[in-house]
């Protein structure tokens, strides 16, 4: 019966390959990016050098080449990033020939907009929200692409693909705009913005399979390497000059890799021998622990740590 | 034909065992991670249960939902078996959250409707079934849950199947815009019977357990070769420096979009609507290179033989398969906002990639979700109401009936003043 459609050559269904699930997710994400570029005045793509935003860059290439991206890239730099990631970030941006804006948490602290936490557990994770919202306002961005996925965390599971933020940057999870079919409503007033998550329906494994399929370069810390670490709250943190240890904590060398790339101060490594993309894909397919549970101290504050940060305007 | 990626909805309240069912699917298919399980164990203990893991807590999202024990908004869950990847749109079942159920149903291939075997077919299950049918979900599976609490009674199961079928027959009548296949499975989500593994306690049932059903169910109607090609233009790619593309001479002008249905081939004669401009496909570009043919749901960039004034919002298709192009249409609308829809109201309409202004010329009827009867000429459509309207738009739209194309037959209405998405529309026939 399929052959009856006029204009399409007759071929049985079995001979026609269905789009793989990765290609289907890719196409959905490209569609989202083009909708945002078309309907909003001044989008920006948040690029951290992490695996999810690396995928966003490839999707932007697929959506907009041979033209330049219709938006700049922006990194909210805490000053506590892994040096390998910053080096990779700058190299990747140069290869693409696109513009990168660096919004600095240090500058927010220096200007008094944000106050540094103190003590051995101090983190700049929360402060990023101040810098992010300030940068969005200063540049007049009305849409920000982020690499967040719904499978990461339970508050994220409630997130729309295109998610409205009021003029305080706040998310109201109980009153979200209905998101029907693939029809996104990007209408906002001045001062408001939307956060856009083209990878909403991807899982961590999808991201790695895609990186492997596309042979994308990722920062070296995603692969197994030796580094000095210390153990805290059953997580392995990178030790570096100036790290404050709590009584009894020892520095030792371990072979680790990172499943997520956040600040050195709140991102734990995992013991791993995975040294290639294929080995990472195999490791993720077999893992029994979620990426944020295994590696992020920032989510361990309470049952609703992410929900609270997101309401305040976090990524 | 099976899809590699299957999207399904569930709807109901915690009482139906919906969250338990999802928790059970994730848990028994080994998709629950150790740290999530630890969370659930801690929360189960804190809430002073029987000591058993409360799998329903796996699907809690927002703080308010945990506090009230209800689902407020759609949550999306992901799991995979060796045979398929699944996206669950876990929807609230309460009347006041119907709009969120509509959101979840709009993209689903399968609806899982839960029934409590003790309580029978409640209004909430009917509402979910009606919305699933209205939104054109091709497959509906009715999971008759809590069979452990009715002694796995075959008689009770058959009684409920009969009761639901009576309702489903009405769904298949006039108000149902497309055909929905029905299946029934007796389960106990709490104890795991017939969810992942076949249950010996339900040995009188010879069908598949739920997960196996979801792994194998065919949703062939959405196959791209079933349909006429529809390509809404999203974005025109024109590098500012013209000929900067390696291997290209002259100006590059590409029409980027996602095939909503069907397939397009190189060299085919096509028409852009509503402008009516005709040309041929000169190239189908992707990042990986040029293609001979593109099929839904691929995102590609078309180049056309003639320099035409084609822009965002035009629909490219074969001339002999053109959809209706009109400024008037009739549609079923689900109303999603506290401010009701009334005849004479103006909204922004978004249809495919095209925006326009729409005026409600006539509010024709409203559906009683319980009886499926339509009351004609109501005064308004209030929040969560579903009814038929006639709209007139400021510019022509190129649309298909929703029953034959979910992508080109759907639209949203946006309030001009608040920018909220207030209505979800499904095109019936042209009113013209």
Interface residues (C-beta under 8 A of the other chain):
Chain A: X2 X5 X6 X7 X8 X11 X13 X14 X16 X18 X19 X20 X21 X23 X24 X25 X26 X27 X28 X30 X31 X34 X35 X37 X38 X61 X62 X63 X64 X65 X66 X67 X68 X150 X151 X154 X155 X157 X158 X173 X174 X176 X177 X178 X179 X180 X181 X182 X183 X185 X187 X188 X189 X200 X201 X203 X205 X287 X288 X289 X290 X293 X294 X303 X304 X307
Chain B: X1 X2 X3 X4 X5 X33 X34 X35 X36 X39 X43 X60 X61 X62 X63 X64 X66 X72 X73 X74 X75 X76 X77 X78 X80 X85 X87 X99 X100 X102 X103 X106 X107 X220 X223 X225 X226 X227 X228 X229 X234 X235 X237 X238 X239 X240 X244 X245 X248 X252 X254 X256 X257 X258 X262 X263 X268 X286 X287 X295 X297 X298 X299 X312 X318 X320 X321 X336 X348 X350 X351 X353 X406 X407 X410 X411 X412 X414 X419 X420 X421 X424
